Amino acid sequence: MRKRRTSHPWIEKSKKADLHLDLAIYIDIPPEVVERIKGKRSVMETLQTQQKVREVYKKLIARGRLISINGNRPADEVAKDILALALDLLLSRN
């Protein structure tokens, strides 16, 4: 029986690399909301797994590695926030 992978190759690669990102955004949507909207899709997308993943991202946000955006809003509002962050970054370089 093959062991099930718990991570994607790009995640493993990023763990090994010393990435210097200009902007990393986490669109925060409570797992309960995602489950209600999408339903359970795979073993990796159980509510418990998603809650654990969200906690990892919250730690990265607290350490300043990610910027969190409330994703529990209409898509156009989320998009405007992302665009504003990207534009602020680009304009600050000039």
Summary of the structure (lengths in Angstrom):
residues: 94
radius of gyration: 15.8
end to end distance: 55.7
largest distance: 55.7
contacts: 177
relative contact order: 0.15
helix: 56%
strand: 9%
